[in-house]
Amino acid sequence: MAVYEKPFDKAEYARRVAATKRRMQDAGLDLIICQDPANMCWLTGFNGWSFYVPQCVLVHVEEEWPLWFGRAQDAKCAQVTTDLPDRNIVPFSERLVQHKIEHPYDELADLIKSRGWDKARIGVEMDAHYYTARCHAHLVKGLPNATFANNGDLVNWARLVKSPAELKLMREAGQICTKAMNAAIAKMRPGVPQNHVIADIYHAQTMGANGFGGDYAAICPLMPVGEGTSTPHLTWSDAPLPSNALTMIEIAGSRRGYHAPLTRTIHLGKPPAGIQDVAKAVVEGVDAGLATARPGNTAEQVEAAWQAVLRNNGLKKESRVGYSVGLSYPPDWGERTVSLRPGDTTVLQAGMCFHIQAGVWLQEWGVAISESFVVTEKGGERFCDVARELIVID
């Protein structure tokens, strides 16, 4: 039995690296340094819980394969999860982990010098969660002759259109999410501790669906209750669910790191008519957005279709209604590229994947009934299959 089952073949990674190099050339970059763990994985297959320390993947336009640079004890992980040649797996000294004065990127600068790239035009991920100010400071100090620029999330944008192999994983993630959401709904009853619902979600997310297992999600389950539903990002407590209240669950299924998020709103007890009305408008708005999510239309047109339904029902949502999703690591399952909002004129292509986070958060309560989908010629194809309504547990 193999130590690690690689999710894609070597040819898939070769296509990704080639596409990235074309974008680099268009941007006038010789070298990019990727510390976003999703970008590292997408380019090489590297997969390990090591992103809490400095690590990165380097792509040079004249080097056939990327280089992995990371902690010495994680070098074996790179050997196991990637097809990179040994010379392209470069560990830094263990003594540099959380060193007060020295830094792993001092050795990264030395590596770049040893390859003759010290005068290169280097693109770095200025907005990546794990590319710290200290990483950048040590890199700039160590390479005084290089030219640095923000690479503009170059690799994130290269990931936008999913390959058939990626879409297979996205659909499997949707099946996992479906199972996990239905498990949560089945558990919810007045008096059940909130954390018991979450435990069932985690169990279902990990057990997977239809013979394939699930992975950890980039965001923990979100489950506001009562007035907490008026804001989207509360988690849970050990308090029992009330007998007459609104609650909301936002989770994702994750399959080999590919995410299909979903939100549902549940009312314990008979819901007021006003909540029912908002829920119907939200679902109608999502349907309008999905119908518009066809190749050739723009991201802002999808949002406009959603907003038109809201206006017709006397509602509005000022935040974006959605964002691109795919391969992700904590702390977020969004790709940090396309947003479904006014002003985003990105032209949709078949194979792009989004989470239309169709939530309306009012002063005292909120309703969200979202969908993950892939852009197709027929419109947005949903990844999940959970009741699309305000779910009432009476």
Rosetta blueprint (number, residue, H / E / L):
1 M L
2 A L
3 V L
4 Y L
5 E L
6 K L
7 P L
8 F L
9 D L
10 K H
11 A H
12 E H
13 Y H
14 A H
15 R H
16 R H
17 V H
18 A H
19 A H
20 T H
21 K H
22 R H
23 R H
24 M H
25 Q H
26 D H
27 A H
28 G L
29 L L
30 D L
31 L E
32 I E
33 I E
34 C E
35 Q L
36 D L
37 P H
38 A H
39 N H
40 M H
41 C H
42 W H
43 L H
44 T H
45 G L
46 F L
47 N L
48 G L
49 W L
50 S L
51 F L
52 Y L
53 V L
54 P L
55 Q L
56 C E
57 V E
58 L E
59 V E
60 H E
61 V L
62 E L
63 E L
64 E L
65 W L
66 P L
67 L E
68 W E
69 F E
70 G E
71 R E
72 A H
73 Q H
74 D H
75 A H
76 K H
77 C H
78 A H
79 Q H
80 V H
81 T H
82 T L
83 D L
84 L L
85 P L
86 D H
87 R H
88 N H
89 I E
90 V E
91 P E
92 F E
93 S L
94 E H
95 R H
96 L H
97 V L
98 Q L
99 H L
100 K L
101 I L
102 E L
103 H L
104 P H
105 Y H
106 D H
107 E H
108 L H
109 A H
110 D H
111 L H
112 I H
113 K H
114 S H
115 R L
116 G L
117 W L
118 D L
119 K L
120 A L
121 R E
122 I E
123 G E
124 V E
125 E L
126 M L
127 D L
128 A L
129 H L
130 Y L
131 Y L
132 T L
133 A H
134 R H
135 C H
136 H H
137 A H
138 H H
139 L H
140 V H
141 K H
142 G H
143 L L
144 P L
145 N L
146 A L
147 T E
148 F E
149 A E
150 N E
151 N L
152 G L
153 D L
154 L H
155 V H
156 N H
157 W H
158 A H
159 R L
160 L L
161 V E
162 K L
163 S L
164 P H
165 A H
166 E H
167 L H
168 K H
169 L H
170 M H
171 R H
172 E H
173 A H
174 G H
175 Q H
176 I H
177 C H
178 T H
179 K H
180 A H
181 M H
182 N H
183 A H
184 A H
185 I H
186 A H
187 K H
188 M L
189 R L
190 P L
191 G L
192 V L
193 P E
194 Q H
195 N H
196 H H
197 V H
198 I H
199 A H
200 D H
201 I H
202 Y H
203 H H
204 A H
205 Q H
206 T H
207 M H
208 G L
209 A E
210 N L
211 G L
212 F E
213 G L
214 G L
215 D L
216 Y L
217 A L
218 A L
219 I L
220 C L
221 P L
222 L E
223 M L
224 P L
225 V E
226 G H
227 E H
228 G H
229 T H
230 S H
231 T L
232 P L
233 H L
234 L L
235 T L
236 W L
237 S L
238 D L
239 A L
240 P E
241 L L
242 P L
243 S L
244 N L
245 A E
246 L E
247 T E
248 M E
249 I E
250 E E
251 I E
252 A E
253 G E
254 S E
255 R E
256 R L
257 G L
258 Y E
259 H E
260 A E
261 P E
262 L E
263 T E
264 R E
265 T E
266 I E
267 H E
268 L E
269 G L
270 K L
271 P L
272 P L
273 A H
274 G H
275 I H
276 Q H
277 D H
278 V H
279 A H
280 K H
281 A H
282 V H
283 V H
284 E H
285 G H
286 V H
287 D H
288 A H
289 G H
290 L H
291 A H
292 T H
293 A L
294 R L
295 P L
296 G L
297 N L
298 T E
299 A H
300 E H
301 Q H
302 V H
303 E H
304 A H
305 A H
306 W H
307 Q H
308 A H
309 V H
310 L H
311 R H
312 N H
313 N L
314 G L
315 L L
316 K L
317 K L
318 E L
319 S L
320 R L
321 V L
322 G E
323 Y E
324 S E
325 V E
326 G L
327 L E
328 S L
329 Y L
330 P L
331 P L
332 D L
333 W L
334 G E
335 E E
336 R E
337 T E
338 V E
339 S E
340 L E
341 R L
342 P L
343 G L
344 D L
345 T L
346 T L
347 V E
348 L L
349 Q L
350 A L
351 G L
352 M E
353 C E
354 F E
355 H E
356 I E
357 Q L
358 A L
359 G E
360 V E
361 W E
362 L L
363 Q L
364 E L
365 W L
366 G E
367 V E
368 A E
369 I L
370 S L
371 E E
372 S E
373 F E
374 V E
375 V E
376 T E
377 E L
378 K L
379 G E
380 G E
381 E E
382 R E
383 F L
384 C L
385 D L
386 V L
387 A L
388 R L
389 E L
390 L L
391 I E
392 V E
393 I E
394 D L
